[in-house]
């Protein structure tokens, strides 16, 4: 069993718990790695949040509490109580319009992680919670737990070396969805380049109605997300002019995300081509496949005394990793090479 601690009981946490319940019922989750540790061996043993509508509730109830908008795919069986974590910068002026902060006293995160023998701590806080994300990373390290940072905060840069010295893995930053706008956009550009098309410019806008999108309505958060997404795509497109980022929050969309992409290029005889794409996905389920992989990889690497921000894993599963690969194929090849060494 892999014992997991959740930081933030939001939409992604809801989708993750439901997916774990589904694999335990024998329902296949497409795309997950075939590893010695199976997805049904993942167990959420503790969870932290700051919203009073979740704190004190069982996880089975909290994952469907407001402001979560993920639909119920399956009944989740979990009596784990959501604990009051420290707020720090987790609720700013923007998020305070959506989150009702609990008046309960925060628990000692380090002690809870230790008491529950947590193998992997998963950070699912909203964008912009930099101090909170780094705090949880430090607490996780003190509890000898691996750490997965799904947020844009530059956690691996700040504490990566400490994790390496302790021979504990840390993965991040900013999770790549299984088939979200950023990786899909990059993949289309890579295909065009393989066919000899010169990419001139491209842009992408995303619209959704969940908490994460609401949080990025603040200009500095929107700019941060745009910088990370644009950099990721442009590095895989021979430095073409690329602009990509969340555009707006539309409440009635809920967890649905609509991504619009335009790619302009040039092929034989200077002929121009323009491609317009509309991609419609659900945000939270898009995080399930990579997280089920990462949780199991974190346990396997820790058992093999491999610590720090492992390039082969961070470069494949995250937008803002310490090492960037030129293509999906290159990233996957490096991941597969690593897996051959560590998976027995």
Secondary structure as UniProt FT lines:
FT   STRAND          2..7
FT   HELIX           11..24
FT   TURN            25..26
FT   TURN            30..31
FT   HELIX           39..41
FT   STRAND          42..49
FT   TURN            52..56
FT   HELIX           59..62
FT   TURN            63..64
FT   TURN            66..67
FT   STRAND          81..84
FT   TURN            88..89
FT   TURN            93..94
FT   HELIX           95..97
FT   HELIX           109..115
FT   TURN            116..117
FT   STRAND          120..123
FT   TURN            127..128
FT   HELIX           130..142
FT   TURN            143..144
FT   STRAND          146..149
FT   HELIX           155..165
FT   TURN            166..167
FT   STRAND          169..171
FT   HELIX           181..194
FT   TURN            195..196
FT   STRAND          198..208
FT   HELIX           211..215
FT   TURN            216..217
FT   HELIX           219..234
FT   TURN            235..239
FT   STRAND          241..249
FT   HELIX           251..253
FT   TURN            254..255
FT   STRAND          256..267
FT   HELIX           268..270
FT   STRAND          271..282
FT   HELIX           284..287
FT   HELIX           288..303
FT   TURN            304..305
FT   HELIX           311..317
FT   HELIX           328..342
//
